[in-house]
Amino acid sequence: MNERQIGIGLVPMGLAVGIAVWLVNYYVVGAVHEGSRKLSQLNPVWMAFFLHALFGFVTAVVAQALIA
């Protein structure tokens, strides 16, 4: 398996990790911590979702650039 095939798989994995982090933040931390619940009511949930997905995407692209 060459390095290019490994690098291409990083982008979907980065998106999945970013979305997983959002799910943990929103559901787990929000259920435990009262301040987190209040913050999720103030901020648009869709924006947080896309920002976490963007974080995962950028992390994957940087990792792919470092591997290549």
PQR file with spaces between the fields and no chain letter, atoms N, CA, C, O and H, PARSE charges and radii, in Angstrom:
ATOM       1  N    MET     1       0.859   -1.179    0.000 -0.4000 1.5000
ATOM       2  CA   MET     1       0.000    0.000    0.000 -0.0000 2.0000
ATOM       3  C    MET     1       0.907    1.246    0.000  0.5500 1.7000
ATOM       4  O    MET     1       1.812    1.360    0.826 -0.5500 1.4000
ATOM       5  N    ASN     2       0.661    2.142   -0.903 -0.4000 1.5000
ATOM       6  CA   ASN     2       1.514    3.322   -0.945 -0.0000 2.0000
ATOM       7  C    ASN     2       0.981    4.425   -0.032  0.5500 1.7000
ATOM       8  O    ASN     2      -0.136    4.343    0.478 -0.5500 1.4000
ATOM       9  H    ASN     2      -0.075    2.049   -1.574  0.4000 1.0000
ATOM      10  N    GLU     3       1.805    5.460    0.163 -0.4000 1.5000
ATOM      11  CA   GLU     3       1.463    6.541    1.097 -0.0000 2.0000
ATOM      12  C    GLU     3       0.250    7.330    0.648  0.5500 1.7000
ATOM      13  O    GLU     3      -0.485    7.847    1.490 -0.5500 1.4000
ATOM      14  H    GLU     3       2.713    5.526   -0.252  0.4000 1.0000
ATOM      15  N    ARG     4       0.018    7.440   -0.645 -0.4000 1.5000
ATOM      16  CA   ARG     4      -1.110    8.230   -1.155 -0.0000 2.0000
ATOM      17  C    ARG     4      -2.436    7.596   -0.762  0.5500 1.7000
ATOM      18  O    ARG     4      -3.384    8.313   -0.440 -0.5500 1.4000
ATOM      19  H    ARG     4       0.615    7.021   -1.329  0.4000 1.0000
ATOM      20  N    GLN     5      -2.526    6.286   -0.780 -0.4000 1.5000
ATOM      21  CA   GLN     5      -3.755    5.611   -0.385 -0.0000 2.0000
ATOM      22  C    GLN     5      -4.033    5.797    1.105  0.5500 1.7000
ATOM      23  O    GLN     5      -5.185    5.961    1.508 -0.5500 1.4000
ATOM      24  H    GLN     5      -1.756    5.703   -1.042  0.4000 1.0000
ATOM      25  N    ILE     6      -3.003    5.773    1.905 -0.4000 1.5000
ATOM      26  CA   ILE     6      -3.169    6.002    3.342 -0.0000 2.0000
ATOM      27  C    ILE     6      -3.635    7.428    3.588  0.5500 1.7000
ATOM      28  O    ILE     6      -4.516    7.652    4.417 -0.5500 1.4000
ATOM      29  H    ILE     6      -2.067    5.640    1.578  0.4000 1.0000
ATOM      30  N    GLY     7      -3.055    8.405    2.876 -0.4000 1.5000
ATOM      31  CA   GLY     7      -3.386    9.810    3.058 -0.0000 2.0000
ATOM      32  C    GLY     7      -4.818   10.143    2.682  0.5500 1.7000
ATOM      33  O    GLY     7      -5.445   10.971    3.342 -0.5500 1.4000
ATOM      34  H    GLY     7      -2.339    8.223    2.202  0.4000 1.0000
ATOM      35  N    ILE     8      -5.350    9.522    1.641 -0.4000 1.5000
ATOM      36  CA   ILE     8      -6.708    9.803    1.202 -0.0000 2.0000
ATOM      37  C    ILE     8      -7.715    9.358    2.266  0.5500 1.7000
ATOM      38  O    ILE     8      -8.756    9.996    2.425 -0.5500 1.4000
ATOM      39  H    ILE     8      -4.840    8.849    1.105  0.4000 1.0000
ATOM      40  N    GLY     9      -7.435    8.309    2.973 -0.4000 1.5000
ATOM      41  CA   GLY     9      -8.323    7.821    4.023 -0.0000 2.0000
ATOM      42  C    GLY     9      -8.357    8.715    5.257  0.5500 1.7000
ATOM      43  O    GLY     9      -9.253    8.587    6.092 -0.5500 1.4000
ATOM      44  H    GLY     9      -6.590    7.791    2.844  0.4000 1.0000
ATOM      45  N    LEU    10      -7.395    9.614    5.377 -0.4000 1.5000
ATOM      46  CA   LEU    10      -7.345   10.473    6.552 -0.0000 2.0000
ATOM      47  C    LEU    10      -8.464   11.510    6.566  0.5500 1.7000
ATOM      48  O    LEU    10      -8.932   11.885    7.641 -0.5500 1.4000
ATOM      49  H    LEU    10      -6.668    9.718    4.699  0.4000 1.0000
ATOM      50  N    VAL    11      -8.898   11.978    5.411 -0.4000 1.5000
ATOM      51  CA   VAL    11      -9.922   13.029    5.363 -0.0000 2.0000
ATOM      52  C    VAL    11     -11.260   12.530    5.914  0.5500 1.7000
ATOM      53  O    VAL    11     -11.825   13.189    6.786 -0.5500 1.4000
ATOM      54  H    VAL    11      -8.517   11.673    4.538  0.4000 1.0000
ATOM      55  N    PRO    12     -11.792   11.400    5.446 -0.5600 1.5000
ATOM      56  CA   PRO    12     -13.038   10.928    6.054  0.2800 2.0000
ATOM      57  C    PRO    12     -12.870   10.588    7.535  0.5500 1.7000
ATOM      58  O    PRO    12     -13.786   10.797    8.330 -0.5500 1.4000
ATOM      59  N    MET    13     -11.698   10.066    7.903 -0.4000 1.5000
ATOM      60  CA   MET    13     -11.454    9.754    9.309 -0.0000 2.0000
ATOM      61  C    MET    13     -11.411   11.033   10.143  0.5500 1.7000
ATOM      62  O    MET    13     -11.929   11.059   11.260 -0.5500 1.4000
ATOM      63  H    MET    13     -10.953    9.897    7.257  0.4000 1.0000
ATOM      64  N    GLY    14     -10.810   12.077    9.622 -0.4000 1.5000
ATOM      65  CA   GLY    14     -10.780   13.355   10.336 -0.0000 2.0000
ATOM      66  C    GLY    14     -12.168   13.928   10.523  0.5500 1.7000
ATOM      67  O    GLY    14     -12.491   14.444   11.593 -0.5500 1.4000
ATOM      68  H    GLY    14     -10.389   12.056    8.715  0.4000 1.0000
ATOM      69  N    LEU    15     -12.994   13.841    9.484 -0.4000 1.5000
ATOM      70  CA   LEU    15     -14.383   14.299    9.608 -0.0000 2.0000
ATOM      71  C    LEU    15     -15.132   13.487   10.657  0.5500 1.7000
ATOM      72  O    LEU    15     -15.881   14.044   11.460 -0.5500 1.4000
ATOM      73  H    LEU    15     -12.731   13.423    8.615  0.4000 1.0000
ATOM      74  N    ALA    16     -14.933   12.185   10.651 -0.4000 1.5000
ATOM      75  CA   ALA    16     -15.614   11.324   11.626 -0.0000 2.0000
ATOM      76  C    ALA    16     -15.172   11.638   13.048  0.5500 1.7000
ATOM      77  O    ALA    16     -15.994   11.663   13.963 -0.5500 1.4000
ATOM      78  H    ALA    16     -14.325   11.732    9.999  0.4000 1.0000
ATOM      79  N    VAL    17     -13.888   11.874   13.237 -0.4000 1.5000
ATOM      80  CA   VAL    17     -13.386   12.203   14.577 -0.0000 2.0000
ATOM      81  C    VAL    17     -13.921   13.558   15.032  0.5500 1.7000
ATOM      82  O    VAL    17     -14.302   13.715   16.192 -0.5500 1.4000
ATOM      83  H    VAL    17     -13.220   11.854   12.493  0.4000 1.0000
ATOM      84  N    GLY    18     -13.952   14.532   14.134 -0.4000 1.5000
ATOM      85  CA   GLY    18     -14.498   15.837   14.495 -0.0000 2.0000
ATOM      86  C    GLY    18     -15.959   15.754   14.898  0.5500 1.7000
ATOM      87  O    GLY    18     -16.378   16.394   15.862 -0.5500 1.4000
ATOM      88  H    GLY    18     -13.642   14.404   13.192  0.4000 1.0000
ATOM      89  N    ILE    19     -16.730   14.975   14.170 -0.4000 1.5000
ATOM      90  CA   ILE    19     -18.152   14.807   14.496 -0.0000 2.0000
ATOM      91  C    ILE    19     -18.307   14.027   15.803  0.5500 1.7000
ATOM      92  O    ILE    19     -19.198   14.323   16.599 -0.5500 1.4000
ATOM      93  H    ILE    19     -16.389   14.454   13.387  0.4000 1.0000
ATOM      94  N    ALA    20     -17.446   13.037   16.025 -0.4000 1.5000
ATOM      95  CA   ALA    20     -17.495   12.276   17.278 -0.0000 2.0000
ATOM      96  C    ALA    20     -17.181   13.168   18.473  0.5500 1.7000
ATOM      97  O    ALA    20     -17.805   13.041   19.526 -0.5500 1.4000
ATOM      98  H    ALA    20     -16.723   12.797   15.378  0.4000 1.0000
ATOM      99  N    VAL    21     -16.216   14.067   18.313 -0.4000 1.5000
ATOM     100  CA   VAL    21     -15.894   15.002   19.397 -0.0000 2.0000
ATOM     101  C    VAL    21     -17.088   15.906   19.678  0.5500 1.7000
ATOM     102  O    VAL    21     -17.393   16.191   20.836 -0.5500 1.4000
ATOM     103  H    VAL    21     -15.709   14.171   17.458  0.4000 1.0000
ATOM     104  N    TRP    22     -17.762   16.358   18.629 -0.4000 1.5000
ATOM     105  CA   TRP    22     -18.957   17.187   18.832 -0.0000 2.0000
ATOM     106  C    TRP    22     -20.033   16.412   19.587  0.5500 1.7000
ATOM     107  O    TRP    22     -20.653   16.945   20.507 -0.5500 1.4000
ATOM     108  H    TRP    22     -17.514   16.126   17.688  0.4000 1.0000
ATOM     109  N    LEU    23     -20.254   15.165   19.203 -0.4000 1.5000
ATOM     110  CA   LEU    23     -21.263   14.350   19.882 -0.0000 2.0000
ATOM     111  C    LEU    23     -20.943   14.183   21.361  0.5500 1.7000
ATOM     112  O    LEU    23     -21.830   14.281   22.209 -0.5500 1.4000
ATOM     113  H    LEU    23     -19.750   14.733   18.456  0.4000 1.0000
ATOM     114  N    VAL    24     -19.687   13.933   21.668 -0.4000 1.5000
ATOM     115  CA   VAL    24     -19.281   13.803   23.072 -0.0000 2.0000
ATOM     116  C    VAL    24     -19.483   15.128   23.800  0.5500 1.7000
ATOM     117  O    VAL    24     -20.011   15.153   24.912 -0.5500 1.4000
ATOM     118  H    VAL    24     -18.966   13.854   20.980  0.4000 1.0000
ATOM     119  N    ASN    25     -19.065   16.224   23.179 -0.4000 1.5000
ATOM     120  CA   ASN    25     -19.236   17.531   23.820 -0.0000 2.0000
ATOM     121  C    ASN    25     -20.700   17.852   24.055  0.5500 1.7000
ATOM     122  O    ASN    25     -21.069   18.317   25.133 -0.5500 1.4000
ATOM     123  H    ASN    25     -18.636   16.203   22.275  0.4000 1.0000
ATOM     124  N    TYR    26     -21.522   17.613   23.076 -0.4000 1.5000
ATOM     125  CA   TYR    26     -22.913   18.029   23.154 -0.0000 2.0000
ATOM     126  C    TYR    26     -23.737   17.133   24.078  0.5500 1.7000
ATOM     127  O    TYR    26     -24.494   17.626   24.915 -0.5500 1.4000
ATOM     128  H    TYR    26     -21.223   17.234   22.200  0.4000 1.0000
ATOM     129  N    TYR    27     -23.589   15.835   23.927 -0.4000 1.5000
ATOM     130  CA   TYR    27     -24.446   14.916   24.678 -0.0000 2.0000
ATOM     131  C    TYR    27     -23.863   14.503   26.032  0.5500 1.7000
ATOM     132  O    TYR    27     -24.583   14.491   27.031 -0.5500 1.4000
ATOM     133  H    TYR    27     -22.975   15.434   23.247  0.4000 1.0000
ATOM     134  N    VAL    28     -22.582   14.168   26.080 -0.4000 1.5000
ATOM     135  CA   VAL    28     -22.000   13.674   27.328 -0.0000 2.0000
ATOM     136  C    VAL    28     -21.668   14.815   28.272  0.5500 1.7000
ATOM     137  O    VAL    28     -22.126   14.834   29.414 -0.5500 1.4000
ATOM     138  H    VAL    28     -21.997   14.177   25.269  0.4000 1.0000
ATOM     139  N    VAL    29     -20.874   15.764   27.800 -0.4000 1.5000
ATOM     140  CA   VAL    29     -20.502   16.884   28.663 -0.0000 2.0000
ATOM     141  C    VAL    29     -21.724   17.736   28.976  0.5500 1.7000
ATOM     142  O    VAL    29     -21.860   18.238   30.093 -0.5500 1.4000
ATOM     143  H    VAL    29     -20.502   15.748   26.872  0.4000 1.0000
ATOM     144  N    GLY    30     -22.611   17.905   28.006 -0.4000 1.5000
ATOM     145  CA   GLY    30     -23.831   18.675   28.235 -0.0000 2.0000
ATOM     146  C    GLY    30     -24.738   18.040   29.272  0.5500 1.7000
ATOM     147  O    GLY    30     -25.452   18.746   29.985 -0.5500 1.4000
ATOM     148  H    GLY    30     -22.501   17.498   27.099  0.4000 1.0000
ATOM     149  N    ALA    31     -24.720   16.729   29.365 -0.4000 1.5000
ATOM     150  CA   ALA    31     -25.550   16.047   30.354 -0.0000 2.0000
ATOM     151  C    ALA    31     -24.953   16.136   31.751  0.5500 1.7000
ATOM     152  O    ALA    31     -25.684   16.092   32.741 -0.5500 1.4000
ATOM     153  H    ALA    31     -24.141   16.156   28.786  0.4000 1.0000
ATOM     154  N    VAL    32     -23.648   16.260   31.840 -0.4000 1.5000
ATOM     155  CA   VAL    32     -22.978   16.257   33.134 -0.0000 2.0000
ATOM     156  C    VAL    32     -22.824   17.659   33.705  0.5500 1.7000
ATOM     157  O    VAL    32     -23.020   17.863   34.903 -0.5500 1.4000
ATOM     158  H    VAL    32     -23.055   16.296   31.036  0.4000 1.0000
ATOM     159  N    HIS    33     -22.480   18.617   32.872 -0.4000 1.5000
ATOM     160  CA   HIS    33     -22.112   19.950   33.339 -0.0000 2.0000
ATOM     161  C    HIS    33     -23.215   20.958   33.019  0.5500 1.7000
ATOM     162  O    HIS    33     -23.634   21.080   31.867 -0.5500 1.4000
ATOM     163  H    HIS    33     -22.321   18.451   31.899  0.4000 1.0000
ATOM     164  N    GLU    34     -23.674   21.665   34.016 -0.4000 1.5000
ATOM     165  CA   GLU    34     -24.782   22.611   33.828 -0.0000 2.0000
ATOM     166  C    GLU    34     -24.393   23.781   32.926  0.5500 1.7000
ATOM     167  O    GLU    34     -25.200   24.222   32.108 -0.5500 1.4000
ATOM     168  H    GLU    34     -23.334   21.566   34.951  0.4000 1.0000
ATOM     169  N    GLY    35     -23.182   24.281   33.066 -0.4000 1.5000
ATOM     170  CA   GLY    35     -22.729   25.384   32.226 -0.0000 2.0000
ATOM     171  C    GLY    35     -22.697   25.013   30.759  0.5500 1.7000
ATOM     172  O    GLY    35     -22.968   25.846   29.894 -0.5500 1.4000
ATOM     173  H    GLY    35     -22.527   23.923   33.731  0.4000 1.0000
ATOM     174  N    SER    36     -22.371   23.785   30.483 -0.4000 1.5000
ATOM     175  CA   SER    36     -22.360   23.296   29.106 -0.0000 2.0000
ATOM     176  C    SER    36     -23.763   23.277   28.512  0.5500 1.7000
ATOM     177  O    SER    36     -23.953   23.628   27.348 -0.5500 1.4000
ATOM     178  H    SER    36     -22.150   23.108   31.185  0.4000 1.0000
ATOM     179  N    ARG    37     -24.732   22.872   29.302 -0.4000 1.5000
ATOM     180  CA   ARG    37     -26.122   22.860   28.827 -0.0000 2.0000
ATOM     181  C    ARG    37     -26.585   24.264   28.487  0.5500 1.7000
ATOM     182  O    ARG    37     -27.237   24.474   27.464 -0.5500 1.4000
ATOM     183  H    ARG    37     -24.578   22.587   30.248  0.4000 1.0000
ATOM     184  N    LYS    38     -26.255   25.229   29.338 -0.4000 1.5000
ATOM     185  CA   LYS    38     -26.670   26.612   29.088 -0.0000 2.0000
ATOM     186  C    LYS    38     -25.992   27.159   27.835  0.5500 1.7000
ATOM     187  O    LYS    38     -26.612   27.876   27.048 -0.5500 1.4000
ATOM     188  H    LYS    38     -25.726   25.059   30.169  0.4000 1.0000
ATOM     189  N    LEU    39     -24.727   26.821   27.655 -0.4000 1.5000
ATOM     190  CA   LEU    39     -23.996   27.297   26.480 -0.0000 2.0000
ATOM     191  C    LEU    39     -24.575   26.708   25.201  0.5500 1.7000
ATOM     192  O    LEU    39     -24.661   27.400   24.187 -0.5500 1.4000
ATOM     193  H    LEU    39     -24.224   26.238   28.294  0.4000 1.0000
ATOM     194  N    SER    40     -24.975   25.437   25.238 -0.4000 1.5000
ATOM     195  CA   SER    40     -25.537   24.824   24.027 -0.0000 2.0000
ATOM     196  C    SER    40     -26.893   25.418   23.682  0.5500 1.7000
ATOM     197  O    SER    40     -27.318   25.351   22.529 -0.5500 1.4000
ATOM     198  H    SER    40     -24.906   24.875   26.062  0.4000 1.0000
ATOM     199  N    GLN    41     -27.571   25.990   24.648 -0.4000 1.5000
ATOM     200  CA   GLN    41     -28.841   26.656   24.367 -0.0000 2.0000
ATOM     201  C    GLN    41     -28.615   28.028   23.742  0.5500 1.7000
ATOM     202  O    GLN    41     -29.446   28.503   22.968 -0.5500 1.4000
ATOM     203  H    GLN    41     -27.226   26.044   25.585  0.4000 1.0000
ATOM     204  N    LEU    42     -27.497   28.666   24.074 -0.4000 1.5000
ATOM     205  CA   LEU    42     -27.203   29.993   23.523 -0.0000 2.0000
ATOM     206  C    LEU    42     -26.632   29.919   22.106  0.5500 1.7000
ATOM     207  O    LEU    42     -27.012   30.702   21.236 -0.5500 1.4000
ATOM     208  H    LEU    42     -26.822   28.280   24.703  0.4000 1.0000
ATOM     209  N    ASN    43     -25.730   28.987   21.885 -0.4000 1.5000
ATOM     210  CA   ASN    43     -25.056   28.871   20.592 -0.0000 2.0000
ATOM     211  C    ASN    43     -25.839   27.960   19.653  0.5500 1.7000
ATOM     212  O    ASN    43     -26.428   26.970   20.087 -0.5500 1.4000
ATOM     213  H    ASN    43     -25.421   28.351   22.592  0.4000 1.0000
ATOM     214  N    PRO    44     -25.841   28.296   18.378 -0.5600 1.5000
ATOM     215  CA   PRO    44     -26.508   27.405   17.418  0.2800 2.0000
ATOM     216  C    PRO    44     -25.794   26.048   17.345  0.5500 1.7000
ATOM     217  O    PRO    44     -24.581   25.986   17.145 -0.5500 1.4000
ATOM     218  N    VAL    45     -26.543   24.993   17.507 -0.4000 1.5000
ATOM     219  CA   VAL    45     -25.976   23.647   17.504 -0.0000 2.0000
ATOM     220  C    VAL    45     -25.382   23.309   16.141  0.5500 1.7000
ATOM     221  O    VAL    45     -24.338   22.660   16.069 -0.5500 1.4000
ATOM     222  H    VAL    45     -27.529   25.043   17.669  0.4000 1.0000
ATOM     223  N    TRP    46     -26.025   23.734   15.073 -0.4000 1.5000
ATOM     224  CA   TRP    46     -25.530   23.416   13.734 -0.0000 2.0000
ATOM     225  C    TRP    46     -24.164   24.043   13.491  0.5500 1.7000
ATOM     226  O    TRP    46     -23.330   23.465   12.795 -0.5500 1.4000
ATOM     227  H    TRP    46     -26.873   24.260   15.132  0.4000 1.0000
ATOM     228  N    MET    47     -23.930   25.231   14.066 -0.4000 1.5000
ATOM     229  CA   MET    47     -22.639   25.884   13.874 -0.0000 2.0000
ATOM     230  C    MET    47     -21.532   25.106   14.592  0.5500 1.7000
ATOM     231  O    MET    47     -20.440   24.928   14.051 -0.5500 1.4000
ATOM     232  H    MET    47     -24.608   25.700   14.632  0.4000 1.0000
ATOM     233  N    ALA    48     -21.815   24.653   15.791 -0.4000 1.5000
ATOM     234  CA   ALA    48     -20.832   23.855   16.530 -0.0000 2.0000
ATOM     235  C    ALA    48     -20.526   22.559   15.791  0.5500 1.7000
ATOM     236  O    ALA    48     -19.373   22.131   15.731 -0.5500 1.4000
ATOM     237  H    ALA    48     -22.702   24.797   16.230  0.4000 1.0000
ATOM     238  N    PHE    49     -21.556   21.938   15.229 -0.4000 1.5000
ATOM     239  CA   PHE    49     -21.365   20.707   14.464 -0.0000 2.0000
ATOM     240  C    PHE    49     -20.411   20.940   13.297  0.5500 1.7000
ATOM     241  O    PHE    49     -19.456   20.184   13.116 -0.5500 1.4000
ATOM     242  H    PHE    49     -22.492   22.286   15.278  0.4000 1.0000
ATOM     243  N    PHE    50     -20.662   21.974   12.509 -0.4000 1.5000
ATOM     244  CA   PHE    50     -19.818   22.235   11.346 -0.0000 2.0000
ATOM     245  C    PHE    50     -18.415   22.691   11.733  0.5500 1.7000
ATOM     246  O    PHE    50     -17.456   22.383   11.025 -0.5500 1.4000
ATOM     247  H    PHE    50     -21.437   22.588   12.655  0.4000 1.0000
ATOM     248  N    LEU    51     -18.275   23.412   12.833 -0.4000 1.5000
ATOM     249  CA   LEU    51     -16.940   23.818   13.269 -0.0000 2.0000
ATOM     250  C    LEU    51     -16.119   22.612   13.726  0.5500 1.7000
ATOM     251  O    LEU    51     -14.917   22.559   13.466 -0.5500 1.4000
ATOM     252  H    LEU    51     -19.054   23.663   13.408  0.4000 1.0000
ATOM     253  N    HIS    52     -16.740   21.648   14.397 -0.4000 1.5000
ATOM     254  CA   HIS    52     -16.018   20.440   14.777 -0.0000 2.0000
ATOM     255  C    HIS    52     -15.648   19.615   13.544  0.5500 1.7000
ATOM     256  O    HIS    52     -14.551   19.062   13.475 -0.5500 1.4000
ATOM     257  H    HIS    52     -17.716   21.691   14.608  0.4000 1.0000
ATOM     258  N    ALA    53     -16.555   19.531   12.577 -0.4000 1.5000
ATOM     259  CA   ALA    53     -16.249   18.817   11.337 -0.0000 2.0000
ATOM     260  C    ALA    53     -15.114   19.523   10.586  0.5500 1.7000
ATOM     261  O    ALA    53     -14.242   18.862   10.022 -0.5500 1.4000
ATOM     262  H    ALA    53     -17.446   19.981   12.634  0.4000 1.0000
ATOM     263  N    LEU    54     -15.122   20.851   10.576 -0.4000 1.5000
ATOM     264  CA   LEU    54     -14.044   21.604    9.928 -0.0000 2.0000
ATOM     265  C    LEU    54     -12.712   21.359   10.622  0.5500 1.7000
ATOM     266  O    LEU    54     -11.681   21.211    9.965 -0.5500 1.4000
ATOM     267  H    LEU    54     -15.830   21.387   11.035  0.4000 1.0000
ATOM     268  N    PHE    55     -12.735   21.318   11.946 -0.4000 1.5000
ATOM     269  CA   PHE    55     -11.517   21.012   12.698 -0.0000 2.0000
ATOM     270  C    PHE    55     -10.965   19.643   12.300  0.5500 1.7000
ATOM     271  O    PHE    55      -9.765   19.497   12.069 -0.5500 1.4000
ATOM     272  H    PHE    55     -13.572   21.438   12.479  0.4000 1.0000
ATOM     273  N    GLY    56     -11.834   18.651   12.223 -0.4000 1.5000
ATOM     274  CA   GLY    56     -11.392   17.315   11.823 -0.0000 2.0000
ATOM     275  C    GLY    56     -10.843   17.297   10.407  0.5500 1.7000
ATOM     276  O    GLY    56      -9.847   16.627   10.133 -0.5500 1.4000
ATOM     277  H    GLY    56     -12.809   18.769   12.412  0.4000 1.0000
ATOM     278  N    PHE    57     -11.490   18.032    9.503 -0.4000 1.5000
ATOM     279  CA   PHE    57     -11.033   18.096    8.111 -0.0000 2.0000
ATOM     280  C    PHE    57      -9.654   18.742    8.010  0.5500 1.7000
ATOM     281  O    PHE    57      -8.772   18.227    7.323 -0.5500 1.4000
ATOM     282  H    PHE    57     -12.299   18.576    9.726  0.4000 1.0000
ATOM     283  N    VAL    58      -9.471   19.865    8.692 -0.4000 1.5000
ATOM     284  CA   VAL    58      -8.185   20.567    8.643 -0.0000 2.0000
ATOM     285  C    VAL    58      -7.087   19.715    9.266  0.5500 1.7000
ATOM     286  O    VAL    58      -5.970   19.665    8.753 -0.5500 1.4000
ATOM     287  H    VAL    58     -10.188   20.284    9.250  0.4000 1.0000
ATOM     288  N    THR    59      -7.401   19.052   10.361 -0.4000 1.5000
ATOM     289  CA   THR    59      -6.407   18.166   10.985 -0.0000 2.0000
ATOM     290  C    THR    59      -6.007   17.049   10.036  0.5500 1.7000
ATOM     291  O    THR    59      -4.830   16.700    9.951 -0.5500 1.4000
ATOM     292  H    THR    59      -8.309   19.093   10.778  0.4000 1.0000
ATOM     293  N    ALA    60      -6.970   16.489    9.326 -0.4000 1.5000
ATOM     294  CA   ALA    60      -6.667   15.415    8.373 -0.0000 2.0000
ATOM     295  C    ALA    60      -5.836   15.921    7.208  0.5500 1.7000
ATOM     296  O    ALA    60      -4.917   15.232    6.765 -0.5500 1.4000
ATOM     297  H    ALA    60      -7.926   16.773    9.395  0.4000 1.0000
ATOM     298  N    VAL    61      -6.136   17.095    6.709 -0.4000 1.5000
ATOM     299  CA   VAL    61      -5.379   17.644    5.580 -0.0000 2.0000
ATOM     300  C    VAL    61      -3.944   17.926    6.003  0.5500 1.7000
ATOM     301  O    VAL    61      -3.013   17.657    5.244 -0.5500 1.4000
ATOM     302  H    VAL    61      -6.883   17.654    7.069  0.4000 1.0000
ATOM     303  N    VAL    62      -3.757   18.458    7.193 -0.4000 1.5000
ATOM     304  CA   VAL    62      -2.403   18.711    7.691 -0.0000 2.0000
ATOM     305  C    VAL    62      -1.646   17.386    7.880  0.5500 1.7000
ATOM     306  O    VAL    62      -0.471   17.283    7.526 -0.5500 1.4000
ATOM     307  H    VAL    62      -4.514   18.676    7.810  0.4000 1.0000
ATOM     308  N    ALA    63      -2.314   16.394    8.430 -0.4000 1.5000
ATOM     309  CA   ALA    63      -1.664   15.078    8.597 -0.0000 2.0000
ATOM     310  C    ALA    63      -1.304   14.483    7.256  0.5500 1.7000
ATOM     311  O    ALA    63      -0.235   13.891    7.101 -0.5500 1.4000
ATOM     312  H    ALA    63      -3.268   16.478    8.718  0.4000 1.0000
ATOM     313  N    GLN    64      -2.191   14.634    6.280 -0.4000 1.5000
ATOM     314  CA   GLN    64      -1.923   14.114    4.935 -0.0000 2.0000
ATOM     315  C    GLN    64      -0.727   14.830    4.331  0.5500 1.7000
ATOM     316  O    GLN    64       0.102   14.196    3.679 -0.5500 1.4000
ATOM     317  H    GLN    64      -3.059   15.115    6.406  0.4000 1.0000
ATOM     318  N    ALA    65      -0.620   16.139    4.533 -0.4000 1.5000
ATOM     319  CA   ALA    65       0.526   16.891    3.995 -0.0000 2.0000
ATOM     320  C    ALA    65       1.823   16.479    4.672  0.5500 1.7000
ATOM     321  O    ALA    65       2.876   16.460    4.034 -0.5500 1.4000
ATOM     322  H    ALA    65      -1.293   16.655    5.062  0.4000 1.0000
ATOM     323  N    LEU    66       1.760   16.150    5.955 -0.4000 1.5000
ATOM     324  CA   LEU    66       2.980   15.739    6.657 -0.0000 2.0000
ATOM     325  C    LEU    66       3.435   14.355    6.233  0.5500 1.7000
ATOM     326  O    LEU    66       4.632   14.067    6.228 -0.5500 1.4000
ATOM     327  H    LEU    66       0.905   16.165    6.473  0.4000 1.0000
ATOM     328  N    ILE    67       2.486   13.491    5.876 -0.4000 1.5000
ATOM     329  CA   ILE    67       2.834   12.145    5.450 -0.0000 2.0000
ATOM     330  C    ILE    67       3.448   12.158    4.057  0.5500 1.7000
ATOM     331  O    ILE    67       4.398   11.424    3.788 -0.5500 1.4000
ATOM     332  H    ILE    67       1.514   13.725    5.880  0.4000 1.0000
ATOM     333  N    ALA    68       2.909   12.991    3.169 -0.4000 1.5000
ATOM     334  CA   ALA    68       3.354   12.997    1.767 -0.0000 2.0000
ATOM     335  C    ALA    68       4.721   13.566    1.593  0.5500 1.7000
ATOM     336  O    ALA    68       5.224   13.634    0.471 -0.5500 1.4000
ATOM     337  H    ALA    68       2.136   13.587    3.387  0.4000 1.0000
